[in-house]
Amino acid sequence: MLRKVIQIKPEIFRQIKPLCRHLTIQADPKNTEAITLSDGCVKRLKEIREENGRLRVVVTNGGCSGFQYLFNLDKNVNEDDRIFEKDGAQVIVDQMSLDLIKGSIIDFREEMIRSSFHVVGNPRAEMGCSCGVSFSIKE
């Protein structure tokens, strides 16, 4: 399998995603302090948000590469949380987790064996496991 890493803007990704089976994304390097929500993420959050609140993204120790992404729905916002919003869909990230994923894209993927949220194009991630849930950070 040929793999090539390219940088594309989220609006371009939305247009080519249906054509690409395997694609690695890097977030916009100019947007290093924020989290970008993909259209797939926004669509899924709008479907489920009514009764469950916002999507919370947390980075914790663990996983096969050192850190892992955890996703859950949360109605509470803590003092150190940042909220990222696109078209009414909201994602909450605490400051410690944000330091490890800022500049990334939050996406929702539907595959044959599972459908789930993913952190894509994390500029702080050096390598990760094949399932995309855990990563190690660049020194």
Salt bridges, closest charged atoms under 4 A:
GLU33 OE1 - LYS102 NZ 3.68
ASP39 OD2 - ARG14 NH1 2.76
ASP39 OD1 - LYS86 NZ 2.74
GLU47 OE1 - ARG44 NH1 2.98
ASP74 OD2 - ARG56 NE 2.75
ASP81 OD2 - ARG56 NH2 2.77
ASP107 OD2 - LYS17 NZ 3.55
ASP107 OD2 - ARG109 NE 3.84
